Amino acid sequence: MTAFPSRKYRVVAVSAVVALAVGCSLFASPVAAQSLSDRFKGLFGGGSSDQPAQPAPGAPDAGPSESRIEETCPPVSIRAGASTYSVAAPGKEAVGDNVRYLASITKVARDCRRTGDDITARIGIQGRVIAGPAGAPETVEVPLRVAVVQSGVNEKTIATKAYRTTVAMAADGSVPFTLVADDVVYPIAPGAVGDSYIFYIGFDPQLLTPEPKAPAKRKKK
């Protein structure tokens, strides 16, 4: 008689399947990938996290009181430890076959404009939500935070804003999402201080109310 595999080996096998799904999802079909890429380029005129965003074709020129400042627009970086967001079944830890879904950030872009004494930035974030072994719900709420930080020995947060976007999960369990934070406003830094500014982005689970834990089963007397 063939014995069933132990739980340890089943968890490893399921985790391997999820890892394979994540890898495959990042290489979407040419049509789907091109469509998402075009949408992103339409907002920022091309560019990624390592390339300055350029004005989109046909975009109106800035008025006398508003000007683009790409030269001093801070770079975007994903906050350490906040690049992924995994959720487990209620009362479980998000590991192995307890994972319901996993969200990750795949691409970013930014655009800055000066209006008076303030800078108004648009931060574009692309990501993907992957269904896990425990099964994802029909819709997933993704919590994100954008912060303007003065880097250095003693970091200083200049401005921070929270955002949430809802993603409808598909049958294949791998869905892209796009968020544009277009209302990040902060005062112009004096002198060369602005050179130390950086946009930090990442997932912020504290924005969401945790799901209630499943009621404990009563023991029969």
C-alpha positions as CSV (number, residue, x, y, z in Angstrom):
1,M,0.0,0.0,0.0
2,T,1.4,3.5,-1.0
3,A,1.7,5.8,2.0
4,F,0.5,9.4,1.8
5,P,3.3,12.0,1.7
6,S,4.0,13.8,5.0
7,R,2.7,17.3,5.6
8,K,6.3,18.6,5.3
9,Y,6.6,17.4,1.8
10,R,3.1,18.5,0.8
11,V,3.9,22.1,2.0
12,V,7.1,22.1,0.0
13,A,5.3,20.9,-3.1
14,V,2.6,23.5,-2.8
15,S,5.1,26.2,-2.2
16,A,7.0,25.2,-5.3
17,V,3.8,25.4,-7.4
18,V,3.1,29.0,-6.0
19,A,6.7,30.0,-6.8
20,L,6.4,28.6,-10.3
21,A,3.1,30.5,-10.8
22,V,4.7,33.8,-9.6
23,G,7.6,33.3,-12.1
24,C,5.2,32.5,-15.0
25,S,2.9,35.4,-14.2
26,L,5.8,37.9,-14.6
27,F,6.1,36.8,-18.2
28,A,2.6,37.4,-19.3
29,S,1.4,36.9,-22.8
30,P,2.8,39.6,-25.2
31,V,-0.7,41.1,-25.7
32,A,-1.5,41.5,-21.9
33,A,2.0,42.7,-21.1
34,Q,1.9,45.3,-23.9
35,S,-1.5,46.5,-22.9
36,L,-0.4,47.2,-19.3
37,S,2.9,48.7,-20.5
38,D,1.0,51.1,-22.9
39,R,-1.3,52.2,-20.1
40,F,1.7,53.0,-17.9
41,K,3.5,54.9,-20.7
42,G,0.3,56.8,-21.4
43,L,0.4,58.2,-17.8
44,F,4.2,59.0,-17.7
45,G,5.4,59.0,-21.2
46,G,7.5,55.9,-20.7
47,G,10.3,55.3,-18.2
48,S,10.6,53.0,-15.3
49,S,12.1,53.1,-11.8
50,D,15.6,53.6,-13.2
51,Q,14.7,56.1,-16.0
52,P,13.3,59.6,-15.5
53,A,9.7,60.0,-16.7
54,Q,9.3,62.1,-19.8
55,P,6.2,64.3,-20.8
56,A,3.5,62.2,-22.5
57,P,3.0,63.1,-26.2
58,G,0.4,65.9,-26.5
59,A,0.5,66.8,-22.8
60,P,-0.2,70.5,-22.2
61,D,2.8,72.7,-21.3
62,A,3.0,73.9,-17.7
63,G,1.6,77.4,-17.1
64,P,3.6,80.3,-15.8
65,S,3.0,79.3,-12.1
66,E,3.6,75.6,-12.8
67,S,6.7,74.0,-14.2
68,R,8.1,70.5,-14.5
69,I,11.3,69.8,-12.5
70,E,12.4,66.4,-13.7
71,E,16.1,67.3,-12.9
72,T,15.3,67.5,-9.1
73,C,12.4,65.0,-9.0
74,P,13.4,62.6,-6.2
75,P,14.1,58.9,-7.2
76,V,11.6,56.2,-6.2
77,S,12.7,53.3,-4.0
78,I,10.7,50.4,-2.5
79,R,10.9,50.5,1.3
80,A,12.9,47.5,2.6
81,G,10.6,44.8,3.9
82,A,7.5,46.3,2.1
83,S,8.0,45.0,-1.4
84,T,5.5,42.1,-1.0
85,Y,2.3,41.7,0.8
86,S,1.0,38.2,1.7
87,V,-2.3,37.3,3.4
88,A,-3.2,34.0,5.0
89,A,-6.5,32.4,6.0
90,P,-8.0,33.9,9.2
91,G,-6.0,32.9,12.3
92,K,-3.1,31.5,10.2
93,E,0.4,32.7,9.4
94,A,1.1,33.6,5.7
95,V,3.4,30.7,5.1
96,G,3.3,27.5,3.0
97,D,-0.2,26.3,2.0
98,N,-1.8,28.9,4.4
99,V,-1.2,31.7,1.9
100,R,-4.4,33.1,0.3
101,Y,-2.7,35.6,-2.0
102,L,0.6,37.4,-2.5
103,A,1.0,40.9,-3.9
104,S,4.2,42.4,-5.3
105,I,5.4,45.6,-6.9
106,T,6.9,45.2,-10.3
107,K,7.4,48.7,-11.7
108,V,7.4,52.4,-10.7
109,A,7.6,55.8,-12.3
110,R,7.3,59.4,-11.1
111,D,6.6,62.9,-12.3
112,C,7.1,66.2,-10.5
113,R,5.7,69.7,-11.0
114,R,6.4,72.9,-9.1
115,T,3.4,75.1,-8.2
116,G,4.4,78.1,-6.2
117,D,6.4,77.0,-3.1
118,D,5.2,73.4,-3.4
119,I,6.1,70.3,-5.4
120,T,3.2,68.1,-6.6
121,A,4.3,64.6,-7.5
122,R,2.6,61.7,-9.3
123,I,3.9,58.3,-8.3
124,G,2.9,55.4,-10.6
125,I,3.0,51.9,-9.2
126,Q,2.4,48.6,-11.1
127,G,2.2,45.3,-9.4
128,R,0.6,41.8,-9.5
129,V,-1.5,39.7,-7.2
130,I,-1.0,36.0,-7.2
131,A,-3.5,33.5,-5.7
132,G,-2.0,31.2,-3.1
133,P,-2.7,27.5,-2.1
134,A,-5.4,28.5,0.4
135,G,-7.4,30.2,-2.4
136,A,-7.9,33.9,-2.9
137,P,-11.2,35.7,-2.5
138,E,-13.1,37.2,-5.5
139,T,-11.7,40.7,-4.7
140,V,-8.5,41.7,-3.0
141,E,-7.8,45.1,-1.4
142,V,-4.2,46.2,-1.8
143,P,-2.8,48.7,0.8
144,L,0.0,51.0,-0.4
145,R,1.9,54.0,1.1
146,V,3.9,56.7,-0.5
147,A,6.3,58.8,1.6
148,V,8.6,61.7,0.8
149,V,11.7,61.2,3.0
150,Q,14.9,63.2,3.6
151,S,17.5,60.5,3.7
152,G,20.6,60.5,5.9
153,V,21.7,59.4,9.3
154,N,18.5,60.6,10.9
155,E,15.7,60.1,8.3
156,K,13.0,62.6,8.3
157,T,9.5,62.1,6.8
158,I,8.5,65.2,4.9
159,A,5.1,63.9,3.7
160,T,3.2,60.6,3.6
161,K,-0.1,59.4,2.1
162,A,-1.9,56.1,2.1
163,Y,-3.8,54.5,-0.7
164,R,-5.9,51.4,-1.3
165,T,-6.9,49.8,-4.5
166,T,-9.3,46.9,-5.1
167,V,-8.3,44.1,-7.5
168,A,-10.8,41.6,-8.9
169,M,-9.1,38.2,-9.0
170,A,-9.3,36.2,-12.3
171,A,-9.7,32.5,-12.9
172,D,-6.0,32.1,-13.5
173,G,-5.2,33.6,-10.1
174,S,-2.7,36.2,-11.4
175,V,-3.9,39.7,-11.9
176,P,-1.9,43.0,-12.5
177,F,-2.8,46.2,-10.8
178,T,-1.9,49.9,-11.4
179,L,-2.1,52.8,-8.9
180,V,-1.3,56.4,-9.6
181,A,-0.8,58.6,-6.5
182,D,-1.3,62.0,-8.1
183,D,-1.7,64.1,-5.0
184,V,1.6,63.8,-3.2
185,V,2.4,67.4,-2.2
186,Y,5.3,68.7,-0.2
187,P,7.2,72.0,0.3
188,I,10.2,72.8,-1.8
189,A,13.4,72.1,0.1
190,P,15.8,74.9,0.8
191,G,19.2,74.9,-1.0
192,A,20.6,71.5,-1.8
193,V,18.5,69.7,0.8
194,G,16.2,68.5,-1.9
195,D,19.0,66.3,-3.3
196,S,18.7,64.0,-0.3
197,Y,14.9,63.6,-0.8
198,I,13.6,60.2,-1.9
199,F,10.1,58.7,-2.6
200,Y,9.6,55.6,-0.6
201,I,6.8,53.2,-1.6
202,G,5.6,49.9,-0.2
203,F,2.7,47.9,1.1
204,D,1.2,49.0,4.4
205,P,-1.0,46.2,5.9
206,Q,-1.9,48.4,8.9
207,L,-4.3,50.3,6.5
208,L,-6.6,47.4,6.4
209,T,-8.7,46.0,9.2
210,P,-7.7,42.4,9.8
211,E,-10.2,39.7,9.1
212,P,-11.9,38.3,12.2
213,K,-10.6,35.0,13.4
214,A,-12.7,31.9,13.0
215,P,-14.6,31.1,16.2
216,A,-12.9,28.3,18.2
217,K,-14.7,25.0,18.1
218,R,-16.3,24.0,21.4
219,K,-15.2,20.7,22.7
220,K,-17.8,18.1,23.2
221,K,-18.4,17.1,26.8
